[in-house]
């Protein structure tokens, strides 16, 4: 559902799991087209979203990506568990949306992150 909404605003890529998401993230940087926004579910196969987010932030740090130039991350989740919310923000997400979400919630988060 997120891809359908987001594709109205720009090019989107969907990863099947955390490993694929990390590889796509690295490849986008290698090609000189880093992602502006990343949305990911906390519950993903092989590497969960929080761990994937942590690895993204470590990669950005190790490659001296300036804070203002790093990808903005929106975590999507079906859980309202406070530990997941707090851990996501500690690991570096900028927004957190609980499912079910709609176009309005996602658009609001995008506008806030992009200062639109």
MILO-585227 format. One record per residue (C-alpha): x negated, y, z negated; residue number from 1. Coordinates in Angstrom, 1 decimal, m for minus. Example, Ala and Ser with C-alpha at 12.3 -4.5 7.8 and 13.67 -1.06 7.14 Angstrom:
2
<pt><east>m12.3</east><north>m4.5</north><up>m7.8</up><seq>1</seq></pt>
<pt><east>m13.7</east><north>m1.1</north><up>m7.1</up><seq>2</seq></pt>
//
This chain:
116
<pt><east>0.0</east><north>0.0</north><up>0.0</up><seq>1</seq></pt>
<pt><east>m2.8</east><north>2.4</north><up>m0.8</up><seq>2</seq></pt>
<pt><east>m4.4</east><north>2.0</north><up>2.6</up><seq>3</seq></pt>
<pt><east>m1.1</east><north>2.8</north><up>4.3</up><seq>4</seq></pt>
<pt><east>m0.8</east><north>6.0</north><up>2.3</up><seq>5</seq></pt>
<pt><east>m4.5</east><north>7.0</north><up>2.6</up><seq>6</seq></pt>
<pt><east>m4.8</east><north>6.3</north><up>6.4</up><seq>7</seq></pt>
<pt><east>m2.5</east><north>9.3</north><up>6.9</up><seq>8</seq></pt>
<pt><east>m5.3</east><north>11.5</north><up>5.6</up><seq>9</seq></pt>
<pt><east>m8.4</east><north>9.9</north><up>7.2</up><seq>10</seq></pt>
<pt><east>m10.3</east><north>6.8</north><up>8.2</up><seq>11</seq></pt>
<pt><east>m9.9</east><north>3.9</north><up>5.7</up><seq>12</seq></pt>
<pt><east>m11.7</east><north>0.6</north><up>5.1</up><seq>13</seq></pt>
<pt><east>m10.3</east><north>m2.2</north><up>3.0</up><seq>14</seq></pt>
<pt><east>m12.7</east><north>m4.6</north><up>1.2</up><seq>15</seq></pt>
<pt><east>m11.4</east><north>m8.1</north><up>0.2</up><seq>16</seq></pt>
<pt><east>m13.5</east><north>m8.2</north><up>m3.0</up><seq>17</seq></pt>
<pt><east>m16.1</east><north>m6.4</north><up>m5.1</up><seq>18</seq></pt>
<pt><east>m19.1</east><north>m7.8</north><up>m3.2</up><seq>19</seq></pt>
<pt><east>m17.7</east><north>m6.6</north><up>0.1</up><seq>20</seq></pt>
<pt><east>m16.8</east><north>m3.2</north><up>m1.3</up><seq>21</seq></pt>
<pt><east>m20.4</east><north>m2.8</north><up>m2.5</up><seq>22</seq></pt>
<pt><east>m21.8</east><north>m3.8</north><up>0.8</up><seq>23</seq></pt>
<pt><east>m19.5</east><north>m1.4</north><up>2.7</up><seq>24</seq></pt>
<pt><east>m20.5</east><north>1.4</north><up>0.3</up><seq>25</seq></pt>
<pt><east>m24.2</east><north>0.8</north><up>0.9</up><seq>26</seq></pt>
<pt><east>m23.7</east><north>0.4</north><up>4.7</up><seq>27</seq></pt>
<pt><east>m21.8</east><north>3.7</north><up>4.9</up><seq>28</seq></pt>
<pt><east>m24.7</east><north>5.5</north><up>3.2</up><seq>29</seq></pt>
<pt><east>m27.2</east><north>3.8</north><up>5.5</up><seq>30</seq></pt>
<pt><east>m25.2</east><north>5.0</north><up>8.5</up><seq>31</seq></pt>
<pt><east>m25.1</east><north>8.5</north><up>7.1</up><seq>32</seq></pt>
<pt><east>m21.3</east><north>8.4</north><up>6.6</up><seq>33</seq></pt>
<pt><east>m20.8</east><north>8.0</north><up>2.9</up><seq>34</seq></pt>
<pt><east>m17.3</east><north>7.6</north><up>1.5</up><seq>35</seq></pt>
<pt><east>m15.7</east><north>10.7</north><up>0.1</up><seq>36</seq></pt>
<pt><east>m13.0</east><north>8.8</north><up>m1.8</up><seq>37</seq></pt>
<pt><east>m12.9</east><north>5.2</north><up>m3.0</up><seq>38</seq></pt>
<pt><east>m9.8</east><north>3.6</north><up>m4.4</up><seq>39</seq></pt>
<pt><east>m10.1</east><north>0.2</north><up>m6.0</up><seq>40</seq></pt>
<pt><east>m8.2</east><north>m2.1</north><up>m8.1</up><seq>41</seq></pt>
<pt><east>m9.5</east><north>m3.2</north><up>m11.5</up><seq>42</seq></pt>
<pt><east>m8.5</east><north>m6.8</north><up>m10.7</up><seq>43</seq></pt>
<pt><east>m10.6</east><north>m7.8</north><up>m7.7</up><seq>44</seq></pt>
<pt><east>m12.0</east><north>m11.2</north><up>m6.7</up><seq>45</seq></pt>
<pt><east>m15.6</east><north>m12.0</north><up>m7.7</up><seq>46</seq></pt>
<pt><east>m16.6</east><north>m8.6</north><up>m9.2</up><seq>47</seq></pt>
<pt><east>m13.9</east><north>m6.6</north><up>m10.9</up><seq>48</seq></pt>
<pt><east>m13.3</east><north>m3.0</north><up>m10.2</up><seq>49</seq></pt>
<pt><east>m15.0</east><north>m1.6</north><up>m13.3</up><seq>50</seq></pt>
<pt><east>m18.2</east><north>m3.6</north><up>m12.6</up><seq>51</seq></pt>
<pt><east>m18.1</east><north>m2.5</north><up>m9.0</up><seq>52</seq></pt>
<pt><east>m17.7</east><north>1.1</north><up>m10.1</up><seq>53</seq></pt>
<pt><east>m20.7</east><north>0.7</north><up>m12.4</up><seq>54</seq></pt>
<pt><east>m22.8</east><north>m0.7</north><up>m9.6</up><seq>55</seq></pt>
<pt><east>m21.8</east><north>2.1</north><up>m7.3</up><seq>56</seq></pt>
<pt><east>m22.8</east><north>4.8</north><up>m9.9</up><seq>57</seq></pt>
<pt><east>m26.1</east><north>3.0</north><up>m10.5</up><seq>58</seq></pt>
<pt><east>m26.8</east><north>2.9</north><up>m6.8</up><seq>59</seq></pt>
<pt><east>m26.0</east><north>6.6</north><up>m6.4</up><seq>60</seq></pt>
<pt><east>m28.3</east><north>7.4</north><up>m9.4</up><seq>61</seq></pt>
<pt><east>m31.1</east><north>5.3</north><up>m8.1</up><seq>62</seq></pt>
<pt><east>m30.8</east><north>7.1</north><up>m4.7</up><seq>63</seq></pt>
<pt><east>m30.7</east><north>10.5</north><up>m6.3</up><seq>64</seq></pt>
<pt><east>m27.2</east><north>11.3</north><up>m5.0</up><seq>65</seq></pt>
<pt><east>m26.2</east><north>14.6</north><up>m6.5</up><seq>66</seq></pt>
<pt><east>m23.3</east><north>14.5</north><up>m8.9</up><seq>67</seq></pt>
<pt><east>m21.2</east><north>16.8</north><up>m6.6</up><seq>68</seq></pt>
<pt><east>m22.0</east><north>14.6</north><up>m3.6</up><seq>69</seq></pt>
<pt><east>m21.1</east><north>11.2</north><up>m5.1</up><seq>70</seq></pt>
<pt><east>m18.0</east><north>9.4</north><up>m4.1</up><seq>71</seq></pt>
<pt><east>m14.8</east><north>10.3</north><up>m6.0</up><seq>72</seq></pt>
<pt><east>m13.3</east><north>7.1</north><up>m7.4</up><seq>73</seq></pt>
<pt><east>m9.6</east><north>6.4</north><up>m8.1</up><seq>74</seq></pt>
<pt><east>m9.0</east><north>3.2</north><up>m10.0</up><seq>75</seq></pt>
<pt><east>m5.7</east><north>1.5</north><up>m9.3</up><seq>76</seq></pt>
<pt><east>m4.4</east><north>m1.1</north><up>m11.8</up><seq>77</seq></pt>
<pt><east>m1.3</east><north>m3.0</north><up>m12.9</up><seq>78</seq></pt>
<pt><east>m2.4</east><north>m2.7</north><up>m16.5</up><seq>79</seq></pt>
<pt><east>m1.8</east><north>0.1</north><up>m18.9</up><seq>80</seq></pt>
<pt><east>m4.4</east><north>m1.3</north><up>m21.3</up><seq>81</seq></pt>
<pt><east>m6.2</east><north>1.6</north><up>m22.9</up><seq>82</seq></pt>
<pt><east>m9.6</east><north>m0.3</north><up>m23.0</up><seq>83</seq></pt>
<pt><east>m9.5</east><north>m0.5</north><up>m19.1</up><seq>84</seq></pt>
<pt><east>m8.6</east><north>3.2</north><up>m18.8</up><seq>85</seq></pt>
<pt><east>m11.4</east><north>4.3</north><up>m21.2</up><seq>86</seq></pt>
<pt><east>m14.0</east><north>1.9</north><up>m19.7</up><seq>87</seq></pt>
<pt><east>m13.1</east><north>3.1</north><up>m16.2</up><seq>88</seq></pt>
<pt><east>m13.7</east><north>6.7</north><up>m17.1</up><seq>89</seq></pt>
<pt><east>m16.9</east><north>5.9</north><up>m19.0</up><seq>90</seq></pt>
<pt><east>m18.2</east><north>4.1</north><up>m15.9</up><seq>91</seq></pt>
<pt><east>m17.5</east><north>7.1</north><up>m13.7</up><seq>92</seq></pt>
<pt><east>m14.1</east><north>7.1</north><up>m12.2</up><seq>93</seq></pt>
<pt><east>m12.4</east><north>10.5</north><up>m11.6</up><seq>94</seq></pt>
<pt><east>m8.7</east><north>9.3</north><up>m11.6</up><seq>95</seq></pt>
<pt><east>m6.7</east><north>6.3</north><up>m12.8</up><seq>96</seq></pt>
<pt><east>m3.3</east><north>5.3</north><up>m11.5</up><seq>97</seq></pt>
<pt><east>m1.1</east><north>2.6</north><up>m12.9</up><seq>98</seq></pt>
<pt><east>0.9</east><north>0.5</north><up>m10.5</up><seq>99</seq></pt>
<pt><east>3.5</east><north>0.6</north><up>m9.2</up><seq>100</seq></pt>
<pt><east>2.4</east><north>3.9</north><up>m7.6</up><seq>101</seq></pt>
<pt><east>3.9</east><north>5.9</north><up>m4.8</up><seq>102</seq></pt>
<pt><east>2.7</east><north>8.4</north><up>m2.2</up><seq>103</seq></pt>
<pt><east>3.3</east><north>11.2</north><up>m4.6</up><seq>104</seq></pt>
<pt><east>1.0</east><north>9.9</north><up>m7.4</up><seq>105</seq></pt>
<pt><east>m1.8</east><north>9.1</north><up>m4.9</up><seq>106</seq></pt>
<pt><east>m1.5</east><north>12.3</north><up>m3.0</up><seq>107</seq></pt>
<pt><east>m1.5</east><north>14.3</north><up>m6.3</up><seq>108</seq></pt>
<pt><east>m4.7</east><north>12.5</north><up>m7.4</up><seq>109</seq></pt>
<pt><east>m6.3</east><north>13.2</north><up>m4.0</up><seq>110</seq></pt>
<pt><east>m5.5</east><north>16.8</north><up>m4.0</up><seq>111</seq></pt>
<pt><east>m6.9</east><north>17.3</north><up>m7.5</up><seq>112</seq></pt>
<pt><east>m10.1</east><north>15.5</north><up>m6.6</up><seq>113</seq></pt>
<pt><east>m10.5</east><north>17.4</north><up>m3.3</up><seq>114</seq></pt>
<pt><east>m9.4</east><north>20.8</north><up>m4.7</up><seq>115</seq></pt>
<pt><east>m6.7</east><north>21.1</north><up>m2.2</up><seq>116</seq></pt>
//
